[in-house]
Amino acid sequence: MLDWLLDVDTSYGHLIFGALASSAPVRAQVDFQEFNDVVGAGLSNTKTGGSAECIKNVIAAFSQVDQLIKGKQFPKLKEDFQLCENIVSNLDIQTFVTNLRKPIVTAVRNNKGSRKFVGIGNVCEQMKKTADPYKNLIRYTEDLLIRHKKKCLNSSYESFLEEVKTYPWYYQTCTEFGYYETCKDSSQCPFSHMVNLDVDFAMCKDVYGILPEAVYNQVNFTNQYYGSDHPKNGRILFINGSIDPWHPLSVLESLGGNETAIFIDDTSHCEDMNGREPGITPALSRALDVSQTFKQSFMI
């Protein structure tokens, strides 16, 4: 958020000398379909643990889930994926498929392959175990439930609302940012194409009394006030990785002056913040050199 505070049109620029914006989505956007597109690209990237077979199997597995949903085979889905509740509404469907994809999204975003079930390589290993992608997804979900000591996978919209009430972040999405990760037929999303804006707009209305028109208006205000991905002033270094799903909403090219951008191939969310870990790529190492020089320039 410091990169926004440096904007000359705010009241805080005089308090902050500079900012390092690592994986910073500075452009607010209601319909963020690019998020899942990047996740798909990460799953197919051989340099980060992905493969063509992996992304093909993920797409096939979620396609079968969609076919079962269209056929209203909800009892089978409940049994296969150990769902906590019955699916009875469209909002339940969106809650279910969103929760089903979350672990895979987390694996791509963080990509720590040395920890089981966390990195892209681990996801792909699971999704290629047998010739049946759908069964692989069932097993992957089952293993995660066991690992996290959960009896079942939440699948009802009502359970989602209870989660919302414990996280202020959801309120910010309704009043400032949007960032709703949709999965449309026109996109490269590898997951269920049942996910649109309905469940997020319903959440904003049911929990906070905020209507869709207000969400769009607040997101537009955020971009106008803070400058979106063209901030007006400040000493800012933007660092982004190519497999970080948030990078499409950041600053990817230097804007001149003191606003510099570094885009690192095959790098995940905030990976530069981990420092010089063993086995880092030459591109990340060079980015850390630039970051260090940038921070040293702040020292007076």
N, C-alpha and C positions, 0 to 999 in steps of 0.2 A: 504493500500500500504506500510505501514511502515515495515511490516514483510518482504517484498521483499527487502527494502532498507538495512535491516540488513545483507543481504547475504555478505559473505566475498569477493566475486568476484566483488562487485559493489564499487563505489567510495564514498558511503554515510554511511557505517557501523560505522565509527568513530564519526558520528554526533548524533547517536541515541543509547540510552542505552538499551531500551527494547520496546516491542510492545504488545498490546492487539489486537488480530485478531478475532473480533466477526463476525461470519458468513462470513468468508473470502474465496472466491473461488480462491485459489492460483494456481490451475492447469488450465492453459488455454486449451480450447478444442473447436474445430470447431463445431462438431455435438454433442450437449448437450441434448440427448434424455432423460437422467436420470431426468432432471428438471421436466418434466410433469409426470414421474413415481411417484415422491415424492408428487406432487400435488394430484394425485389419491389416494395415501396412506393416505394423510391428510383428504381427503373427506370421507374416510371410517373409520377413527379413532374415536371411540366413546368417548375417553377421551378428544378430542379437538373439539367436536361438530359435528363430522361426524357420518355416519352410513352406513350399508350395503345397505339400501334402497336408501340413498342419492347418493352414487357412482353409483349404478345401474341405477338410473334415469338420472344422468349426461351422462353416457355412452350411454344410449338409446336416449336421446335428440340429442346428437351430431351425433350419428349413423344415425338418421333420416335426419339431415342436410346433411350428406354425400350422402345419397340416393337421396335427392332432387338435389344435385349438379350433381351427376352422370346422373340423368335424365334431366339435363339442365333446371330445374324448377326455373330459376333465377328470373322471375317476382314474383313468389310466395314468394321466400326468401326475395326479396326486400320489398314486402308488409308486410310480417310477422315480420321482424326485423327492419323496418323503415330505410332502407339503403339510404345513401345520393346519391349514384351513381349506375348506372347499372353495373352488373358484365359481363365483355366481354372477359376476358383473364384468363389464369391459375394464373397469378400473382395477379389479382383481387380476385380470389377465396382464395388464401392463405392469402391475406390481410384481407378479410372479416372474415374468420374463426379464424384468430389470434386475431382480435379485439373482436370477440364474446366471446372468452375464457378469455380475459385479466382480467375482473372483478373477475372471479372465482379464477384465479391464484393469484391476489392481496389479496383476502380474505384468502387464505391458507397461503400465504407467511407472511402476517402481523397478521392474526388471532386475531383481536380485536373485540371479539363478543359483547362487550357492545355498539358498534356503529353500527347503522343500515346499512346493506348491506356491512359490512366490514369483519366480521368474518365467519369462517366455519359454525357455527351454523345458521347464517342468510342465507347463501347460501342454506344450506340443508333444512331449513324451506320453502324457496321459491320453491325449486326443488321437494318438496313432497306435495305441496298444493293440487294438483289434481292427478288423476290416469293417466294423459297424460303428460309424461315428456317433450315432444316437446312444448306443450302449456305452461308448467311451465317455460321453457327457454325463450319463447317469452315474457311472463309477467315479468320475472326477468329483461330482457334487457330493456323492456319498462319503468319499474320503475326506472332503473338506468339512462336512458336518461332524465326522468323527474327530478330526483334528481339533476343531474348535469346541468340541464337547456340546454340540447342539443336537437336540432330538429331531428337529425338523426344519424345513425351509419356510420362512414367512412368505405367504402368498396372497394375503388379503389387503385391500386398500385400507381397511380400518387399522390393521397392524402398522401399516406405513404411517398413518396419521399419528399414532402413538409415538413412533420414532421421531417424527417431525417436531413434536412438542418438547423434545429434550435437546434439540440442536438449533441454536439461534441462526446458524448458517442458512437454514431454509427460509427464514424471514428475509434475510438479505437477498436471496435469489428472487423473491417476490417484489422487493422494494428497490433493488439496485442493479442486479447483475443478470438475471435470467440464467444462462448457462445450462439450459435443459437439453440433455443428450438424447436426441431423437434418432430414429432408425427408419429412414424412408426408402421406398423402392428405387428412387432416383439416386440414392447414395451408394457408397462402397461399404456400408455397414455389414459386418459378417454375422450379426445376431438377428434376433427376432424382429421382423418388420411390423410388429404390432405396436411398437412404441412411438407415440406422437406426443403432442403437447397436452392432451386431455388430462392425464393424471396430475401433471404439475399445476395446470390452471385450476383443477379441482382442489388440490391441496391449498393453493393460495387463498381460494375463496372459503373453503371449509374451516381452515384453521385461523386465518388472519382477516377474512372478510374483504380480500383484495381481488378485484375482477380482472380479467385478461387485459382489457384496455388500459387499466392502471399499471399493469406490469410492463407493457410496451412503453408507456409514457415515462415510467421511472427509469427504464433502461436507456431510453433516449436522453433523458436528463443527465444520467451518469456520464454518458459519452460526451455530451456537450460541455459539461462542467469540468471534467478532468482531461479532455482532449483525446480520449480513446487511444488508438495506436499511433497518434501523432501529437505527443505531449508538447506543450508550447515552450517549455524551458526546463533547465536543470542539468545537473551532472549525473547522468544515469547510464549504467551499463546493463544492457539486456542480454541475458544468456539463456538460450533455449536448445533443447535436444530434438532430433528429428522423430524419435518414437515417443515423445511426450505428447499425449493427446491434447494438452492445453496450448501447445505452441501456435496453432492457427490464429489465436486471439492476442498474440504478443507482438512485439516489434522485432522483426526478423532481419531488417537491413538498417545499417547506421543512417541516422537522420541528419548528420552533420553537427558541427559544434562539439558539445560535450555529451551528445547522446549517441552512444556506440552500441552496436548489436553484434553478438557472436552466435552463429548457428552451428551446432555440433552434430555431425552425422552419427547415427547409431547410439544415441545417448537418451536416457530416460529423464523423468521428471526430477528436477533439482539435483541431478547427479553430480553437478559441479560442487554442490555444498558438502559433499562427502570428503573433499580433499583428495590427496594423492594416494588413493588406495592401491594395493597391489593389482597389477594387470590392467590399469586404465589405458585407454587408447591414446595414440599420439595426438589425435585431434583434441581430446579432452585435456591432455597435458598442456597443449598450447593455449587452450582457453583459460586454464588456471594461471598460466604465466601472465596473460593479459589482465585477468582479474586482479592478480596481486599488484601489478603495476598501477592499475586503476585505483585500488584502495590506498596504495602508498602515496598517490598524488593528493589524497585528502589530508595527509599529515602535514601540519603546519608548524 
